[in-house]
Structures are given as structure tokens and as C-alpha cells.
């Protein structure tokens, strides 16, 4: 039997214009929302896209393979039918299987094979189910042909396509769900790592990122990142501890000669030069004591001796002794557990900072557990508001005055020992300007 001709290509008209995507604010915002989405949704979207592409490719392969197999099978059936019809026609002269002689609708390709005296089959694409033709030359020189739609057979392709669509949707949904679970798990671990890293940055030396994310149970890239952050935190802690010890040792060694200088300065004869020497020696002694206190606070070994006290009454008495020119307002009295010595140190440093770097009048307000000290000067410098107090930084040139920048550093450290929170802000110029330091004491 001669080889069969190839299937004729089906021509489908498509619009010739190029598709243009509308880029508007809504589309742009949607793209930004996806770009800013969390890791969980990005992983889920990536898995969903890959699953859809894989499912589409497999569906096309299975559909085409099934279609080719079914076409070959129907061609074989049609070829057997046309041979049977030819034998009956030549024997009895009757046409069976709806056969026709010299059918005018016979495709051109089959007419060419018939002219050569060859039997052939042909699949004609009609836009729906294909039409299968078969022709064979008869003994009388005429051409006997059959055409059948095989609708019942090709309806199996519709069922197969539905099954492939359902399977593809199941794969995409399942892959997306798995992506959400995997991405959510990774995202939770990264969030825990970020929270632990922030605690380390805030000075909590006991926190370890690897323990926070459960790195001992799961070993992956997140665990490697946690190990690196923990190693960096350990190295930084050792470095800070070494610097603290050096600072404390230097300050401690300076106490003895400074004490001798103070004693010697007191023995100088009265006069202006002696007063200048005594003033500088006392300033040096204060600096050494402040450096020692900062070193102790950095060591995180300080413990508060808590007592119950009425905050408003305590502040009123201490302000009268520390800064008689400052005004005190008790908006709401509160009894708080705190260390009176450390609280007095904080209050004294805040009042000294307001008097030295700010401007009069200085106002002290007690409002429940809140203690606010406000001056009417140029306000705190931006770097202090952004980064907090830093030792040996006195602020901007606008906040003029002496000092070494240790007052607010000591106040912040003492507040940490008390379990309180010390914050700094500036008052807008339309409200009078100035700087406000607020201490929030715990009630329990």
C-alpha cells in the first residue's frame, strides 16, 4: 500500500495588529503591590506560574499524541472500509458504507493519488471534528471514495481535554498552596531572625538569632544567615566589652592622680589662677567619674534598688535643690516603684542639659508615670533625635555650652536600669520651640 499523504494544515485567520497593553495607574499600582509583596506570595506566584507552564506543556503533548493516535486509527478503519466497499462493488455492483463513485467533493490530494492508481486516506480539517477520507481506484477506471466524521471517536478528545484542564487547575492550585506553605515558613523564619537581630542591635546580648528561628531543627540558608549574624554579634560584643574594660581601666587609673590634683589644688594660695586650676581639676574629676559610670552602665551588671515613692512630690523636692529656677507642674500624681538615687541622677542630668545647652525657662511636668523636662532653646540636634545620645557628642553649635556629651548618655543608661524609657523630641516653633526629654517610668 502506498504511503499516506501528510495532513493538510489548517489555516486560521488571526488579527494582524499587534496587541497593546494598557499601562494605567491601576495596572501600575497592581505591579507595585506584587513587587512589594512578601516572600511568601512571591514564591507562591513563581510556583503557580511554573506549574501552569508545565501543566500547559504536558496537556498539549498529551492532546496532540492522543489526536495523532486517534487519526491514525481512524485512517486504518477507513482504509479497511474502502477496501471492503470496493470488493462488494466489483462483485455485486452495490455501494456500501455510503461510498460514492467519482465524488466531485473528493479532495485534490486524493484525486492525484487516484490518477496514479494508488489507494490513500486523507484527513480534512473542517474546524470541528476532522473528516476522514479514503479512496481507491476501481477496475472500471472509476474512483470509489468514502468520507466519515467519526464523531463518536473524536468526542473522546473533548473528554480528554476536560480532564487535562481539570488536572492542570488542580496542579496549579496545589502548587500554589505548597508555595504559600513553603514561602510562609521561610518568611516566618526570616521575620523571627529580623526581630532577634533588632533585639541584638538594641543591646540585648542574650538573644541569638539561630535559637530564635529554630535553626537547630532545620538546616537551610536561613540557618546559615543566622549563624553569620550570631557570629557577628558575638564578635561585636567581645569588641565592645574590650573597649568598655579599657575605658573603665583608664578611668579607674586616673582616679588616684586626679584625687591628688584635687587635694593639691585646694592647697594653692587664694587668687584667680588658683580658682582656674581648681575649676579645671574639678571638671576633670567629674569627667573621670562620669566615664566610670558609663562603663558600669555598659556592663549591664547594674541592678536597681526599687522603692515605692510618690513621683510628683519626689520631683518637686529634687528640682528645688537641683534647679531652683525651673518650674514644676504635677498634672497627675503617681506612685511608682523606682530607685530614688538613679531617678535623681536622671533628673539632675536632664536639668543640667537643659540649663547648659537649652534656654530659659525650664519646665518640669509630672503626669502620672511620665516625667517631662522642657527648655526653650534651639532644640536637640537631628543626629541625637535619630540615633539617640552618644558619649562625647555635645550636639550642634546652636546648643552652645560646655560638657562632654555624657549627661544624656548616663541618663539613658540609668533609665534602662530602671526599666524606664527616655525619649527626646523638639517642640515646633509655632508652639514656642525648645527641646523635650520625656521619661516614662513603669507602674509595676
C-alpha positions in Angstrom: 0.0 0.0 0.0 1.4 3.4 -0.9 2.4 5.9 1.8 -0.2 8.2 3.1 -0.1 11.9 2.4 0.5 14.2 5.3 -2.3 16.1 7.0 -3.2 19.3 5.4 -2.5 22.3 7.5 -5.5 24.2 8.9 -5.5 27.9 8.2 -6.9 30.1 10.9 -7.1 33.8 10.5 -5.8 36.0 13.3 -5.9 39.7 13.8 -2.9 41.3 12.2 -2.5 44.1 14.6 0.0 44.0 17.5 -1.5 43.7 20.9 -1.0 46.8 23.0 -1.0 46.6 26.8 -2.7 49.4 28.6 -0.5 50.9 31.2 -2.5 53.0 33.6 -2.4 53.9 37.3 -4.4 50.8 38.3 -2.1 48.4 36.4 1.0 50.3 37.8 -0.3 50.1 41.3 -1.0 46.4 41.0 2.5 45.8 39.8 4.0 47.7 42.6 1.8 45.8 45.1 3.1 42.5 43.7 6.7 43.8 43.7 6.4 44.8 47.4 4.6 41.6 48.4 6.2 39.4 50.9 8.4 36.4 50.2 5.5 34.0 50.7 3.5 35.4 47.9 6.4 35.8 45.5 7.3 32.1 46.0 3.7 31.1 45.6 3.4 33.2 42.4 6.6 31.7 41.0 5.4 28.1 41.7 2.0 28.8 40.3 3.5 30.2 37.0 5.9 27.3 36.7 3.1 24.8 37.5 0.8 26.4 34.9 3.5 26.3 32.2 4.4 22.7 33.0 0.7 21.7 33.0 0.1 23.5 29.7 3.1 21.9 28.0 2.1 18.4 29.2 -1.5 18.9 28.3 -0.5 20.0 24.7 1.8 17.0 24.4 -0.9 14.5 25.6 -3.6 16.1 23.5 -1.5 16.0 20.3 -0.3 12.5 21.0 -3.9 11.3 21.5 -5.1 13.2 18.5 -2.4 11.7 16.2 -3.1 8.2 17.6 -6.8 8.6 17.0 -6.3 9.9 13.5 -4.0 7.0 12.6 -6.6 4.6 14.0 -9.5 6.1 12.0 -7.4 6.1 8.9 -6.8 2.4 9.3 -10.5 1.8 9.8 -11.4 3.9 6.8 -8.8 2.1 4.7 -10.3 -1.2 5.6 -13.8 0.1 4.8 -12.9 1.3 1.4 -11.3 -2.0 0.5 -14.4 -3.9 1.7 -16.6 -1.5 -0.2 -14.5 -2.0 -3.4 -14.8 -5.8 -3.2 -18.6 -5.6 -2.7 -18.9 -3.0 -5.5 -16.9 -5.1 -8.0 -18.8 -8.3 -7.0 -22.4 -7.0 -6.7 -22.3 -3.5 -8.2 -23.8 -2.1 -4.9 -22.3 0.8 -2.9 -22.0 0.2 0.9 -20.7 2.4 3.8 -22.1 5.4 2.0 -19.4 5.0 -0.7 -19.6 7.2 -3.8 -18.2 6.8 -7.3 -16.3 9.8 -8.7 -17.4 12.1 -5.8 -17.0 15.7 -7.0 -16.1 16.7 -3.4 -13.1 14.4 -3.3 -10.0 16.4 -2.1 -7.5 17.4 -4.7 -4.7 15.4 -2.9 -6.7 12.2 -3.2 -7.5 12.8 -6.9 -3.8 13.0 -7.5 -3.2 9.6 -5.8 -6.2 8.1 -7.7 -4.7 9.3 -11.0 -1.6 7.3 -10.2 -3.7 4.3 -9.4 -2.9 4.4 -5.7 -5.2 3.9 -2.7 -4.9 6.6 0.0 -6.5 8.2 3.0 -6.8 11.9 3.9 -7.8 13.9 7.0 -9.6 17.1 6.2 -9.8 19.7 8.9 -13.3 21.2 9.0 -12.9 23.4 12.1 -14.6 20.9 14.3 -14.1 17.2 14.2 -11.9 16.2 11.2 -13.4 14.4 8.2 -11.5 11.2 7.2 -11.5 10.4 3.5 -10.4 7.2 1.8 -10.2 6.5 -2.0 -9.3 3.5 -4.1 -9.3 3.1 -8.0 -11.9 0.6 -9.3 -11.4 -1.9 -12.1 -13.6 0.1 -14.4 -11.3 3.1 -14.1 -13.6 5.0 -11.8 -12.7 6.1 -8.2 -14.6 4.8 -5.2 -14.4 7.0 -2.1 -15.7 7.2 1.5 -15.8 10.0 4.0 -16.7 9.7 7.6 -16.7 12.1 10.5 -16.1 9.5 13.3 -17.8 11.9 15.7 -18.2 9.4 18.5 -14.5 8.7 18.4 -13.4 12.3 18.4 -15.7 13.2 21.2 -13.2 11.3 23.4 -10.8 14.1 22.7 -13.3 16.6 24.3 -13.5 14.4 27.4 -9.7 14.2 27.5 -9.3 17.9 27.1 -11.7 18.5 30.1 -9.7 16.0 32.2 -6.5 17.8 31.2 -7.9 21.2 32.1 -9.2 19.9 35.5 -5.8 18.2 36.2 -3.9 21.4 35.2 -6.1 23.5 37.5 -5.5 21.0 40.3 -1.7 21.1 39.7 -1.7 24.9 39.7 -3.8 25.2 42.9 -1.8 22.5 44.6 1.5 24.1 43.6 0.3 27.5 44.8 -0.8 26.1 48.1 2.6 24.4 48.5 4.3 27.6 47.6 2.3 29.5 50.2 3.2 27.0 52.8 6.9 26.9 51.9 7.1 30.7 51.5 5.2 31.2 54.7 7.5 29.0 56.6 10.6 30.7 55.2 9.0 34.2 55.7 8.3 33.4 59.4 11.8 32.3 59.9 13.2 35.5 58.3 10.8 37.6 60.4 11.9 35.9 63.6 15.5 36.4 62.5 14.8 40.1 61.9 13.1 40.5 65.3 16.1 38.8 67.0 18.6 40.9 65.1 16.8 44.1 66.2 16.9 42.9 69.8 20.7 42.4 69.4 21.0 45.8 67.9 19.1 47.3 70.8 21.7 45.8 73.2 20.1 42.5 74.3 23.3 40.4 74.4 21.4 37.2 75.4 19.4 36.9 72.2 20.7 34.6 69.4 19.1 34.6 66.0 19.7 30.9 65.4 17.8 29.9 68.5 15.0 32.3 67.7 14.4 30.7 64.3 14.8 27.2 65.4 18.0 26.6 63.5 18.9 23.6 65.5 16.0 21.7 64.0 16.1 23.0 60.4 19.3 23.4 58.4 19.0 25.7 55.4 20.2 29.0 54.0 18.3 30.9 56.8 20.2 28.9 59.4 23.5 29.9 57.7 22.4 33.5 57.8 21.5 33.2 61.4 24.9 31.7 62.2 26.6 34.6 60.4 24.6 37.2 62.3 25.2 35.5 65.6 29.0 35.3 64.9 29.0 39.0 64.0 27.0 39.8 67.2 29.5 37.8 69.3 32.5 39.5 67.7 30.9 42.9 68.2 30.0 42.1 71.8 33.6 41.0 72.6 34.9 44.2 70.9 32.5 46.4 72.9 33.4 44.6 76.1 37.1 45.0 75.5 36.5 48.8 74.8 34.4 49.0 78.0 37.1 47.4 80.0 39.8 49.6 78.6 37.7 52.7 79.3 36.9 51.6 82.8 40.6 50.7 83.5 41.8 54.1 82.2 39.2 56.0 84.2 40.0 53.9 87.3 43.7 54.5 87.0 43.0 58.2 86.6 41.1 58.5 89.8 44.2 58.4 92.0 46.2 61.1 90.3 43.1 63.2 89.8 42.3 62.9 93.6 45.8 64.1 94.3 45.4 67.0 91.9 42.2 68.0 93.7 44.0 67.9 97.1 46.9 69.9 95.7 44.6 72.4 94.1 42.9 73.1 97.5 46.3 73.9 99.0 47.1 76.6 96.4 47.0 80.2 97.7 43.9 82.3 97.0 43.8 84.1 93.7 42.4 84.0 90.2 45.0 81.5 88.9 44.2 79.1 91.8 40.5 79.3 91.1 41.1 78.4 87.4 43.2 75.4 88.4 40.7 74.2 90.9 37.8 74.7 88.4 39.6 72.6 85.7 40.7 69.9 88.2 37.1 69.6 89.5 35.9 69.3 85.8 38.5 66.6 85.2 37.3 64.7 88.3 33.7 65.0 87.2 34.7 63.7 83.7 36.5 60.7 85.2 33.6 59.8 87.4 31.2 60.1 84.5 33.3 57.8 82.3 33.4 55.2 85.1 29.6 55.4 85.4 29.2 55.0 81.7 31.5 52.0 81.8 29.5 50.4 84.6 26.2 51.0 82.8 27.6 49.5 79.6 28.5 46.4 81.5 24.8 45.6 82.0 25.6 44.5 85.6 23.8 47.3 87.4 20.8 46.5 89.5 18.1 49.0 90.7 17.2 49.2 94.4 13.4 49.7 93.9 11.3 51.6 96.3 7.7 52.9 96.2 7.6 56.7 96.0 5.2 59.5 95.0 6.7 60.8 91.8 5.3 64.3 91.9 6.4 65.0 95.5 9.9 63.5 94.8 10.4 65.6 91.7 9.2 68.8 93.4 11.8 68.4 96.2 14.7 67.4 93.9 14.1 70.2 91.4 14.0 72.8 94.2 17.5 71.6 95.2 19.0 70.9 91.7 17.5 73.8 89.7 15.6 76.4 91.8 14.8 78.5 88.7 12.9 75.7 87.0 9.1 75.4 87.4 7.4 72.2 88.5 3.9 71.2 87.5 2.2 68.0 88.8 -0.7 67.2 86.5 -1.3 63.8 88.0 0.3 62.2 91.0 1.5 58.6 90.7 3.2 56.1 92.9 5.9 54.2 91.0 8.5 51.6 92.0 11.9 53.1 91.2 15.4 53.7 92.5 15.5 57.2 94.1 19.2 57.6 93.6 19.1 56.7 89.9 16.0 58.7 89.3 17.7 61.7 90.9 20.7 61.2 88.7 18.5 61.2 85.6 16.6 64.3 86.6 19.8 66.1 87.5 21.4 65.3 84.2 18.2 66.4 82.2 18.1 69.7 84.2 21.8 70.3 83.7 21.5 69.6 80.0 18.5 72.0 79.7 20.3 74.7 81.6 23.6 74.3 79.8 22.5 73.7 76.2 18.9 75.0 76.1 17.2 78.2 77.1 15.1 79.5 79.9 12.5 79.0 81.2 13.0 75.3 82.1 9.7 73.5 82.8 9.3 70.1 84.6 5.9 68.4 84.3 4.8 65.2 86.1 1.8 63.5 84.5 1.3 60.1 86.1 4.3 57.9 85.4 5.6 60.5 82.8 8.3 63.0 83.7 9.0 65.7 81.1 11.8 68.3 81.2 11.4 71.1 78.6 13.6 74.1 77.8 13.0 76.9 75.3 16.3 76.7 73.5 17.2 75.7 69.9 16.2 72.1 70.5 18.0 68.8 70.1 20.2 68.3 67.1 18.9 66.0 64.3 21.5 63.3 64.9 20.6 62.9 68.5 16.9 62.6 67.7 17.8 60.0 65.0 20.5 57.9 66.8 20.0 58.8 70.5 22.6 60.2 72.9 26.2 59.4 72.2 29.1 59.9 74.5 31.5 62.8 73.8 29.0 64.4 71.5 27.7 67.7 72.7 25.3 68.3 69.9 25.1 71.1 67.3 26.8 74.5 67.7 23.3 76.0 68.3 23.1 74.3 71.6 26.1 76.1 73.0 27.8 75.4 76.3 30.4 73.1 77.9 30.3 69.4 78.6 31.4 66.2 77.1 28.1 64.7 75.9 28.0 62.2 78.8 25.0 63.6 80.7 22.3 62.3 78.4 24.2 59.0 77.8 24.2 58.4 81.6 20.6 59.4 81.8 19.7 56.9 79.1 21.7 54.1 80.8 20.2 54.7 84.2 16.7 54.7 82.6 17.5 51.3 81.1 18.5 50.0 84.5 15.1 51.3 86.0 13.2 49.6 83.2 12.0 53.1 82.0 12.1 54.7 78.6 13.8 58.0 77.9 12.8 59.8 74.7 13.7 63.1 73.1 11.9 65.4 70.8 11.7 69.0 69.7 8.8 71.4 70.0 7.6 73.1 66.8 8.5 76.8 66.5 4.8 77.8 66.4 4.4 76.2 69.8 7.3 78.0 71.3 10.2 75.8 70.3 12.6 74.1 72.6 13.6 70.5 73.5 11.6 68.0 75.5 13.1 65.0 77.3 10.4 62.5 78.5 11.0 59.7 81.0 8.2 57.0 81.1 8.5 55.1 84.4 6.9 51.6 84.8 4.0 51.4 87.2 4.8 47.9 88.2 
